[in-house]
Every structure is written in C-alpha cells, then in structure tokens.
Amino acid sequence: MRYGLMPVTNLDLPPVSDIKFDAMKPEEIAAQLRCPNGDQAGDVAQRMNHANQSANRACLELLQVATGDRVLEIGPGNGAFAGEIVAGAAQVAYTGLDWSADMVDAARKLNRALVQQGEAAFLQGSSDALPFQRASFDKVLSVHTLYFWEHPERHLNEIRRVMKPGGRFCLAFADRAFMQALPFVAHGFTLYDFPHAERLLRASGFDILAERQLQDTGHSNTGDVVDKVINIIVATVPAFHVSSRPIQQDPGR
Ligand SMILES: C[S@@+](CC[C@H](N)C(=O)[O-])C[C@H]1O[C@@H](n2cnc3c(N)ncnc32)[C@H](O)[C@@H]1O
C-alpha cells in the first residue's frame, strides 16, 4: 500500500538563509551530489541536510530501530541524522559508510561525541564492496544514493549479504517523474520509479515489505523551492535466499 507521509521539519539545522547557494553549474551540482568534495563539500552537505531531511525522517520512521540494533547507513554524507538513529532505541550501534573522504571527515566531526562513546563509526568505502562479514546488520538505510550506482545489483547484493535474515532495508529515492525536470540529473544520474527499483531489489534476493511515497515542498539542491516526490521501499532478507542464476543443464541428458 502506498500513502503520503507528512514531512517533518524540526531537525536542528542552521537556517536555510545561512547556507550559501552559489551559482554552480548543473554538472558541478551533479558531481558534488555524487561525491561531495573539496572547498564546496561543507556547503553541499548543509544543502543536502536541508533538502533531504523529510526523506531521512520518513526513512527513520520506517526503519523501526529497536534495542540493540546494528544499523548501517550507506551514503550518510556528513552524518546529520546519525544522532537521531542512535537515539531511536537503547544500545544502538550505528555505522555510516560513504565513498567521499571529505564527508567521512565531516561526519566524524559532527558526531564527535557519538564516535568517542563508541555508538557511531564512519568509514570510507563503497557499498559494492562492503568491509563487513555476512549477517552483520539488523537495519540498513540509504537515502538519495541509488542514482549514482553504475551496477546497482552489485551494491544490492552486498547489502543483502551483510544484512541479517529478517532485517529491514529502507531505500529512499526521488521519483523519476519528478527528478527528470531538474537540470543536474542529465549529468550521470540514473532515475528510478517504484517498479524499476522493486525489480532490482527482488533480483538481489530481497522481499518487499512496504512502499511509501512522500510528497514534500521544499528546497532542492539547486536552492529552488520544488514539489518533491520521494519513494521509500522497505525490504527484508528472507531466511533462505534462492539464487536467481539459471540452473545448469546436465549435458548427459
Ligand atoms: C546525494 S548525497 C545524500 C546524502 C544523505 N544520504 C542525504 O540524504 O542527505 C549522496 C551521498 O552518498 C554517498 N554515496 C553515494 N553512493 C554511495 C555508495 N554506493 N557507497 C558509499 N557512499 C555513497 C555520496 O558520497 C554522498 O555523500
């Protein structure tokens, strides 16, 4: 079943008027969203925190973090939402993995206390080669990352591998129909709708538990105010995963 969630806007972030919306070219915005880096990375991260807070809050709600959960976030940027995840239940252990070294540094600084207390860790890496043993995590989330994955099945297979059977995976992405009007998506974004993302997840061995669509008017990463449509899929790993590879024919028959 799909229905809209109300956007939530009470995250403790600097006012949007304090954030610089420099005149960046669409290709520069695209490159920074894919991998925030260099002098612009700090401003880009703050823009993302504002632009994406409703999607992140909705995802957290659907993730249903419980006592003792080990939570993995793929592409947390500067980790602005890690504190809320850890606060979601007792004894939560959070790991954020981002392929941007600058974002990993920023996330460690922003979440210094959590890192020092051993409640959060931030690592550099890519979700198509996760540095974790199988069945390491109860919950996994990833918000606004899918567009950048050249071979999405490699990332999804890895995510399934490191999830415990019965765990929850929340994947949030802006809907293709809304995204295609934005100027920066022509520069290396792959756009998805529900059916396409569902097919990918199922092919990687996930079962779909729920889908939600969030409608939210707010700032885009360009600084413009837009009507956003965000899709969230909640998936799980069944206890027994049957490979989708074709069965080899016995040549003797
Ligand atoms: C558009 S930003 C979104 C950041 C944050 N999740 C949010 O909602 O504001 C994408 C982030 O994910 C990271 N990223 C994208 N794909 C990734 C992957 N496969 N593995 C690790 N990091 C990834 C990028 O470096 C960037 O920090």
Ligand as a Chemical Component Dictionary entry (heavy atoms), coordinates in Angstrom:
data_LIG
# 
_chem_comp.id                   LIG 
_chem_comp.type                 NON-POLYMER 
_chem_comp.pdbx_formal_charge   0 
_chem_comp.three_letter_code    LIG 
# 
loop_
_chem_comp_atom.comp_id 
_chem_comp_atom.atom_id 
_chem_comp_atom.alt_atom_id 
_chem_comp_atom.type_symbol 
_chem_comp_atom.charge 
_chem_comp_atom.model_Cartn_x 
_chem_comp_atom.model_Cartn_y 
_chem_comp_atom.model_Cartn_z 
_chem_comp_atom.pdbx_ordinal 
LIG C1  C1  C 0  23.070 12.990 -2.584 1  
LIG S1  S1  S 1  24.045 12.622 -1.181 2  
LIG C2  C2  C 0  22.833 12.167 0.033  3  
LIG C3  C3  C 0  23.372 12.263 1.433  4  
LIG C4  C4  C 0  22.369 11.867 2.547  5  
LIG N1  N1  N 0  22.031 10.466 2.482  6  
LIG C5  C5  C 0  21.132 12.714 2.499  7  
LIG O1  O1  O 0  20.041 12.165 2.377  8  
LIG O2  O2  O -1 21.253 13.944 2.600  9  
LIG C6  C6  C 0  24.778 11.045 -1.592 10 
LIG C7  C7  C 0  25.840 10.639 -0.599 11 
LIG O3  O3  O 0  26.045 9.254  -0.694 12 
LIG C8  C8  C 0  27.406 8.952  -0.963 13 
LIG N2  N2  N 0  27.320 7.717  -1.766 14 
LIG C9  C9  C 0  26.555 7.504  -2.869 15 
LIG N3  N3  N 0  26.605 6.237  -3.262 16 
LIG C10 C10 C 0  27.419 5.602  -2.388 17 
LIG C11 C11 C 0  27.856 4.252  -2.271 18 
LIG N4  N4  N 0  27.469 3.330  -3.160 19 
LIG N5  N5  N 0  28.669 3.920  -1.256 20 
LIG C12 C12 C 0  29.069 4.866  -0.368 21 
LIG N6  N6  N 0  28.697 6.165  -0.438 22 
LIG C13 C13 C 0  27.875 6.532  -1.436 23 
LIG C14 C14 C 0  27.983 10.212 -1.586 24 
LIG O4  O4  O 0  29.350 10.379 -1.357 25 
LIG C15 C15 C 0  27.186 11.299 -0.831 26 
LIG O5  O5  O 0  27.769 11.637 0.393  27 
# 
loop_
_chem_comp_bond.comp_id 
_chem_comp_bond.atom_id_1 
_chem_comp_bond.atom_id_2 
_chem_comp_bond.value_order 
_chem_comp_bond.pdbx_ordinal 
LIG C1  S1  SING 1  
LIG S1  C2  SING 2  
LIG S1  C6  SING 3  
LIG C2  C3  SING 4  
LIG C3  C4  SING 5  
LIG C4  N1  SING 6  
LIG C4  C5  SING 7  
LIG C5  O1  DOUB 8  
LIG C5  O2  SING 9  
LIG C6  C7  SING 10 
LIG C7  O3  SING 11 
LIG C7  C15 SING 12 
LIG O3  C8  SING 13 
LIG C8  N2  SING 14 
LIG C8  C14 SING 15 
LIG N2  C9  SING 16 
LIG N2  C13 SING 17 
LIG C9  N3  DOUB 18 
LIG N3  C10 SING 19 
LIG C10 C11 SING 20 
LIG C10 C13 DOUB 21 
LIG C11 N4  SING 22 
LIG C11 N5  DOUB 23 
LIG N5  C12 SING 24 
LIG C12 N6  DOUB 25 
LIG N6  C13 SING 26 
LIG C14 O4  SING 27 
LIG C14 C15 SING 28 
LIG C15 O5  SING 29 
# 
